[in-house]
Amino acid sequence: MNLEEQLKKHFGYNEFRAHQKDIISQLLEGKDVLAILPTGAGKSLCYQLPAMIIEGTAVVVSPLISLMQDQVVSLNKNGIEAGFINSSLSPQGMHQILSHLNTYRIIFVAPERLADESFLERLKSTKISFFAIDEAHCISQWGHSFRPEYRKLSLLKERFPKNPVIALTATATLQVQGDILKQLTIPDAWVLKGSFDRPNLTIRMTTKTNSERQILDFLEKHPNESGIIYAGTRKGVDETFLSLQSRGYQVGRYHAGMSDNDRSTFQQNFVHDKLQLMVATVAFGMGIHKPDIRFIIHLDMPKSIEQYYQEIGRAGRDGLPSECLLLHSGKDIILNKFFADKIEDEFERKMAHKRVQLIYNLCTSYTCRRRGLLGYFGEIYNKSSCDSCDNCLNDGEKIDGTEITQKILSCVYRLQQRFGIKHVVDVLRGTNNANVLKRQHDKLSTYGILSQNTEREVRSYIDQLLSMGYLERSEGDYPILKWTEKSQQAISGNETIQFRKGHEKVSYQQRRFRQPESLFEKLRLLRLEIAREENVPPYAIFSDRTLLELAEQEPIHDEDFMLINGVGPVKLDKYGERFLDLIINNTPKPKVKTHHITKKMIQEGLAIDEIAKRRQMTPGTIINHFLILATEGFSLNIDRYVEKDKQELIVKALKKVGSEKLSPVKEVLPDEVTYDEIRLVRAVVDAN
């Protein structure tokens, strides 16, 4: 069976994302699977496509009603029979679905439903293809969002031993991974852990100064883009909501103190693009299947790295550039540890304290955010710079901080390593506050030796020393500063230490996405119009990524439209005519053919990715220019784009299976050979 053909037929995608094909293949062979992939990596496809291939009904366990509803809408738009069973259904609606279970390819249920004996008996009389457990980390007590009802899923293998189980999660440390396998009783499952890196997300963490002003400055740079603003308290949500609403923003809010109806209305309006912004507590987002969220703002520090990672994972699920901003202050760690202290179970309380300390360390670090984030999940990030976090993007002035370091370390030492950052800063700056004077610390030789620096500068220097390992902070409610093994080297003058000052450069990804083409905007308006007509979320029609490809490649025939990623036969039939009409009527004839501009860059020896960056196009569009140039007789030397040994393999495959369709060629080649490489080699072979 050709999985690529099935993918295009049912979902309109041209090729699989990383690891999807391997996961699907294992499930098709009847094996239990645990897939640990980041949000936005396409986990849902790992059970949706097999459900279309394996005979029977796939039962998907999902924790939230909204998530079930959104997925069912999207599947139905692709012509796939899917339904859900949850408390939102009327008794008549429930009976209707239960009576016709066999007609569905996918049925979504809440975890507690599988503890209902009558429902299990109903499943026994239904041909089940497999079980899928979404958000599987909820079954583990080691996870950040343990849900007791998930523990009931341990009976699945006992009641349905012949049906494979696929468990999927975006956040799982090694401890959580082992617990998922144990609790689901699938110890021999095939496990795949993909990279947790989300390269399309730019990550920024900065000190909270004036949060209202910081939000407004950020929003000015993101006009007409969807985003979520997380606040740590209901009061914070309400105040931010009212502030933004008074300034004319289309904004909603979501927290546990609101009525179910109000929460649901705001959520639906956000998903359907009737609202641009949602201000919410942590209660919001787990069930949001909205791929075009362009930014996430945290007004307060989350309680753990896992929580933070899951929440920023709601941005950029379509793979397009998105931004994450976290505002933090010293009060956050005190407040989060206060809440941690209220946990009765000693083990859970210690775990909560540890999580709070780790996220605080990440916030105050001056090294690559991505490296720290991935390191928490056991992944090594080897690049010297990610070029998409505030620390790596900061190319501002560097100053010699050796003498300042010696002054700070000396002050910590003379304070007998018994005080926290605030007190150390007050002594260094010569502040006359009561605490300093009462302890006679104004008599110390280090009193006032950094009086020429602002409080913010001195705090920044201390944070950088903590990040570089010249100081450490104790745990507990009142963390104190202490020397480390490296402190003595710095105080003796054996090392030169540099501090960083200055502003961030803007990543290419952000520059590119902030300059949308007018055709792209018109396509978005048409999508919104159709979505309103059908009362579905706009992304259920086409994703932003699909619209971006349409704007770049400007197809004018059905055949070309079908080549766009995200367009399958069902959507071509339903929406093709309206989108093609818009493209035809809004595409001016270029004075210089666009592929000839690319030709000039090829002749300059530029790589495909570099050409794409300069031209603000996708690499796929540049590949298409290569193919057009080949048909025009341009001598195409692809040695710098496709390795020689790969070229030889592709040529042999083309001779063996023919070149009319790419899928059979890909099938006989190693996984590392891409479709783009096949297209380039085929173009050269055809031209010769």
N, C-alpha and C positions, 0 to 999 in steps of 0.2 A: 504493500500500500504506500502511495506517495503522500506523505504527511503535508508537504508544502501545498499540494493541490487541494487537500481537504481544508487547510488553513485559509487559502484564498476563497474557496467556495463558500465556507460558512461565516468567515469573519472579515474577508477582504484584505487581509495582511499579506504582503509579498514574501516575507520571511520571518522566521522565529527570532525572538530575542535570545540573549545568552541563557543557556541551560534549559529553556522550555522544551525543546525537542527531546533531550535526554530524559527529562522527568516524565513526559508524556509516553515515551517509548517503554519505560519501566512499568508504568501503570497499565499500558496496553498488554504487557506480558503477564499481567495478573499479580504483580508484586506490590507489597505494602511500601509506601514512600513517605519520607519526611523531607519536605522542601523548605529550606530557609533562604528566602530571597528578600531583598529590600523592597519597600513599597515603591510601586512604579515599575517593577521588573516584570509585571505580567503574570502574577501568581494565579489569578482567576482563570486565565486561558488554560492553565495546566490541568484543570478539571472540566472546563467547558468543552474543549475540543474532543477529549476522550469520550465525553457524554454523547457526542454526535456519532462516534465510531462504534463504541461498544453497545451491543443490544441491551435494551432495558432502560430503567430510570435511575439516574444518579441522584443520591440523597446528599445534599450539601448542608452541613451544620454551620450556621452563621449566628453571631451573637446579637445582632441588631436588626430591628424591623426595617429601618430605613435602608440599610445595606441590601437586604433581600429585595425590597421593592425596586431600588435603582437598577440592580442587576437584571431583574426580570424584565424591566422596560427595555434595557439595552439588548437583551437576548431576543425579545419579541421583535424588535426593530430589524434584527438580522434573520427573521423568519424562523426562529427556534422556539419550540414549545417549552415554556418554562413557567413555573408557578411557585407560590410560597404558602406555607401553613404557619400562621401565627395569630396572636390575640387580636389583631386588627380586623380579622375576618368575621363576618356575621355567621351565625349557625348555618344558614343556607349556603353561604359561600364556602364554608368549611366542608359541608356535606358534598357540594358539587365537586370540589377538588379531590376529596378522598374517594369519591365514586369513580373518578376517571384517572387515578394515579398512573395507570399503565400508558396513558396517552402523552405523558410528559417525558421529555428527555432529561430535564433537570427539575428537581423540586427542592426548595430551600426550607429548612426547619430550624427552630430554636433548639438549643441543647436540651432544655428540660422536656421537650416533646418526646425525646428518646427514652425518657423514664416512664412514659405512659404505656402501660401494658397493652391497652386496646390498639394504640397506634403501632406498636411493635408487631402485633398480630396482623394488622392490615399490611404492614411491610412484608411479612412472611408470605402473604398471598400475592405479592407484587414481584415482578421480575426486576430485581435490583442489579444494576451494573456495578456500582461501587459506592463507597462512602467517602466524602471529602470533609475534612475538619478545618474550617477557616479560622484564623486567629488562634492557632493551636496553643500558643503560649499561655492562654487563659487557663489551661488545665494544670499548670505548674505552680506550686506554692513558692518557688524561687523567682517567679516572674513578677513584674511590676503591676500586673492587672489580673491577679488570680481571681477566678470566678468559680465558686463551689459547684454550680450546676454542670460545669464541664466534666467534673469527676464521674458523672453518671455515664459518660461515654466509654468508660472502661468495659462496659458490658457488650459493646458492639461486636467484638471479635468472638465473644462467647456465644452470642445469639446468631451471628452471621459469619461463621468461620471461613466460608468459601469466597466471600466478597472482599476484594482488596480495599485497603484504607489509605487515603492520601491525606497527610496532615501538612498544613501550610502556615507559615508565620514569617513576619518581617523582623522580629526581635527575639533572638534566642542565644543566650550565652551557652557555654558547654554544659553548665549545670542544668539549665532549663531544657536543653536539647535531650539530655539523658532522661529527665523526668517525663517529657512528652512521650518518649518511647515506652517508658515503664507504665505510665498511667493508661495509655491506649492499648497496652499489651501487644505491641508490635516490635519486639526486641530485635528481630532480624530484618527490619525495614531497610530499604535502600535509602541512604541519606545523602542529600546534596546541599551543601552550604555555599551559596554564591557570595560574591563580594558584596559587602554592605555599603560600598561607595555609591553615592549619588552624584556623579560629576556635573550634572546640570544644575545642582543647587549651590548657590553662593551663600556661605555661612558667615554671619557677623555677630559678634558678641561685644557689647560696649557698656560702660558704666551708665547707670540711670542718673541723669542730671535734671532735666525737665521733660518728663515722659510725654506730656501733651504736645510740647513743641517738637520733640523728637519724632513722634508719630506723624504729625502734620508735614514735617520736612520730608519724611520717607514717602508719604502718600503723594506728595507733589511730583515725585519721580516715577510714580506708577499710576498714571491716569487711566481710568477705564479698565483696570485689571482687577480680577477677583482675588480676595485675600481674606485670611482669618487672623484676628487679633486675640491672643489668649491672655486672660488676666487671672491672677491667682485667687481672687475672691469675687463673690457676687457684687459687692459694692464697687469693686474696680470695673466690672463689666458694665454696670448701670451708669457709672460716671462717664466712662469712655463712650458708651453708646449715645448718651445725651449730648456730649460735647461734639461728637462727629455729626450727629443728626442736626444740631443747631447750625452747623457750617454747611449744610446742604448735601451731605453725603448720603447715598442710598445704603443704609446700614440696618442690620438686624442684630438681635442679641439672643443669647441662649445660656440659661443656667437652671439649676435644680429648683430655684425658688419661683419659677414661672409655671403657669398652667401648661398641661400637656398640649392643649390646643394652640396656645401662643408659640410654644417652642416649635411645634410641627409646622405652623404657618410660616414662621421666619425661615426655618430650614428649607422648606419647599421653594420659597421665593428666592433663596440664595442659590439653590441647585438649578433653578430655572432662569438664572441670570436677571431676575427682577430686582435683586439687591447686589451691590458690588462688594460689600463688606459684611463680615459677621464677627461680632465681639462675643467671646464665649469663655466659659470655664473649661476645664479638662473634660467635662461631660460631653462636649461637642466634638464631632469629627470622626469618631471610629467608624460610623456607618455612612460616611460621605464618600460616594463614588463619583467624584467630580474631578476629572483629569486636568482641567485648565486653571487650577488655583495657582496664581503666579507668585504669591508671597505669604509668608507666615511671620507674624510679629508676636514675640513673647514680652509682655509688660513686666513679668516677674519670672524669676528663675524657677524652672520645673523642679519636681522632687527627685528626679533621677535622670541619668543619661538615657535610659530606655524610654522613659516618657517623652523626653525631648526628641529623641530620634523618631519615635512613632508620630509625633505631632508635626515635625518638619517634613515627614514623609508624605504628608497630604498635599504638599506643593509639587508642581511639575511632574505629575504622574504620566503626562503625555510625552515626557522626555525633553520638553523645551525649557530654556533657561528660566530659573525662578530664584527667588531670594528669601533668605531667612535671617531675621534680626531678633536678637535676644538682648533685652535691657536688664541689667542686674545691679543690685546694691548689697552692701553688707547686711542690711536688714533681712534680706531673703534667706540667708543661711540660718539666721537666728529664728525666724518664723517657721521655716521648714523643720528645724530640729525641735522646736516647741511642739509642732504637730506630731513629730516622730515619738516624742516622749509620752504622748497620750496613748500609744499602742500598748495594750496590756501584755501580749505575748512577748517574752524577753527576746526570743530569737528574731521575731519580726521587727522588734524595736531596734535591735542592733543592726539588722540588715538595712532598715530605713535610714539610720544615722550614716551608715557607710555610703549609701547611694547619694545622700545629700552632699556629703563631703566631696565625692568624686565629681559631681556635676559642678560644684563650686570651683574645684580645681581646674576644670575645663574652661569655665567662664573667665577665670583670672590668668589663664596661661598666655604666654606670648609666643608659643610655638604653633605650628600648623594645627588648626582646629580639626581638620580632616584626619590627620594622623592620630590625634588624641581620641577622637570619636571612634574610629575604626579599631584602635588599639584596645578599647574597652570590650569590643566583641571578639578579641583574639585575632584580629587581622593586622598584618604588617603592611604599612604604607611606605614604599621605598622611594617615592619621588622626593626630590629636594624641596620642591614647592608645588602646591596644588593650584596656584594661581586663581583660586576661587574661595578664599576665606580672608577675613580682614587682616590677619597676621601675615599671610603670604602676599597679599596685595599691597601691603604697606611698604612703599619704597621711599619713605621720607628720610629726612636727615638722621644720621647716626652720630652720636657724640661719645667721646671717651668718658666712660663712667667709672673708671678705676678709683679715682679719689672719692667720688660720691659713695661708691660701694664701701670703701674702707670706713667712711664716716658713719654710714648706716649700721654696718656690722659692729663697729666700736660702740655705738649707742645701745644696740641690743645686748651686747656683752656687759656694758656698765649698768644696765638695768637688770642684770643677773638672769636674763632670758626668762623673765617672769611676766611680761606684758604683751598685749596685743598690738595690732597695727596702729590703731587710733592714738594710743598713748605714746608709742614710739615716734609717730609723726609729730605730735604736739611737742615732745622734747626736742626733736631735731629742728623744728621751726621756732622754738623759743616762745611757745604760747604760754600766756599767764593764766591758765585755767586752774580751778581750785584743786583738782586732783594732782596736778604736777607740783604745785606749791606745797600742798599738804605733805607730800612725800619727800619734799626738799630736792626734787629732781632738777630744779633750776640751778642747783649748785654743781651739777655734773659738768665735766669738761666738754661733753657733747651737746650741752644745752644751747640751742640757737645756731648750731654750725651749718644748718641749711635754711637760715632765716630768709635768704634771698629767693628761695623757691616757694611756689604756691603749694597748698595742701594737695591739690590734684597731681602735681608733678612728683612730689615725694611719694605719694601713694603708688603712682605709676612705677617709680623706680623700685619700690619694695615688691610690687607685683612681679616685675621682670626678674628680680633676684630670686623670688620664689619659683618662678617658671624655670630659671636656669639652674636651680638646685643649690644656690649659695645660702639660702635660708629655707627653713621649713616651718610649717604651722602645726601646732598640736591639734588633736581632735577634742571634742567636747563643746559645751555651751559657750565657753569663753576661750577661744583658741589663742595661744600665745606664740610669739616668734622665737625660734631657736636657731642656733648655728647648726651647720652640717659639716661633713668631712671636707667639703670644698671651701668652707669659710676661712680656714687658716691660710690656704693658698692665696686667697684674695687679699686678706689683711696684711700678708707679708709682702705684697706687691709683685708676686711671681707671675701674675696673670693680668692681661689687659682685658678689660670688660667694656663692652659697648652697650649703650642704651639707645633706644629708638625713639625718635620724635617725628612728627609729620603726618601727612594725609595719605589715604589709600588711593591707588590708581583704580580705574574702573575696568573690570574684566571685559574681554571681547564679547562674551555671551550677553552681558547686559546691554552693551552699546548696540548690539545687533537687534535684540528683541525690542528695544525702545523705539525703533524706527520702522514700524509696520508699513508695508506698501498699501496704497489706496485700494488695490484690488482685494487684498487680504481683508481689509475692513469691510468692503462691500460683500464679500463672501460670508463674513461673520453676521452681517445684518440679514442676509438671505437665510442663513441657518437659523437665526433667532426667529425670523418670521415663520418659517416652517415649523419650528419647535412650538411656537405659540398656537399655531393652527392645530397641531396634534397633541398639545398639552403634555409634552415630554421635555426633559432637560435638553438643551442644545447639543451637548456632547453625544447624546444618543443618535443624533443625525450624522454628524461627522466631528472628529476631534480637531483641535487647533492645528495639530501636526498635519492632518490631511488637508486642511484649508491652506496651510502654508505651502505645501507641495503643489496644490492646485494653482496658487498665485504665482509660484515660481515657474512651473512647467507649462501652464496655460494650454491644457488639452482642448481640442475643438471637435474631437470625434469620440464615439463610444469606446473604440478600441484603446485610445490614448487615456481616456478617463479610467478605464479598468486597470491601467498600469499603476495608478496612484495608490500608495499604501493606505489601507483603510476603506477601499472601495471594492465591494464584492458584487456578485450578480443581483442580489436582492436590492441593494442600495442604488445600483446603477439603474435598475428598472424603476424604482420609486422616485429618485431625486435627480438622476442624471440630466434629464432635459432642462430643468430649471437652472441648474448650476452651469451647464454648458452654454445656455443662452446668455447668462450673465457674463461669462468669460469672453465669449465671442463679441459681445456688444461693448466690452470695456477694455479690450486689448488693442492699444495703438500699434501701428506698424512701426517697428524700430528703424531709425535711420541707419544704424550699423547692426548687423545681425549679432545677437548676443553671443553665439558660439564662436564668432570671430574674435571677440574680445578675449574669450577663454583661450583661443588658439595662440594669441600673442603671449599670454602668460605661460602657456606650455613651452613655447619657444624660448622663454626666459629661464626655463628649467625649474619652475616652481612646482612644489608638491600639490596633490589634489586638495588636501586639507587647507593649505595656504591660499590656493586660488579661491576656495569656497569662502574663507574668511574675508579676503579682500573684496570679493564680489557680493558678500552678504547673501550667499546661497547655500543650499545643502550640498554635501559631497555628491549625493545622488544626481542632482541637477548637473553638476560638472561632469560626471560620468556620461550623462546623456549627450553633452556637448562633444565629448570624445567620439562617441558613436556616430554623431552627425558628421563630424569632420572626417571620419574614416570613409563614410559613403561619398564624400566630396573629393576623395582622392588624396587627402592630406596624409603624408607618410608618418604613421604613428609608431613611435618607439616607446614601448611600454615597460622597458626593462627597469626603470626606476620606480614603477608603480606595482609591478607583479614580479616576484622572484622567479628566476630562471627555471628552477625545478618545479615550481607550481605551474608555470606556463606549459612545460612538457606534459605534466599530468593532465591539464585541462585539454590540450590538443588531442591526447590519446582518448580522453573521455568523449570529446566531440566526434571523433572518428567512430567510436564504438556505438554510441547511442543516437548520433545525429545532433544537429544544432537548432532544430525548429523550436523546441521547448527547453527552457533552462532547468526545470525541476528534475527531469531524468538525469541530466548531466550532474547536477549537484548531488544526487542520490548516490552516484558511484565514486564520488570524490571524498577525501578526508574532510572532517568538519571545519578545519581551519581555513579551507578555501571558501571565499565569500562569493556571493552572487555578482558583486561588482567586478571581481577579478575574472569571473567567467565571461561576463559581458565584454570586458576589454579584450580578452584573448579571442573571443568569437569575432569581434569587430575586425581585428587584425587578420584572422584567418579568412573571413569573408572578403576583405579588401584585396587580399593576395590571390 
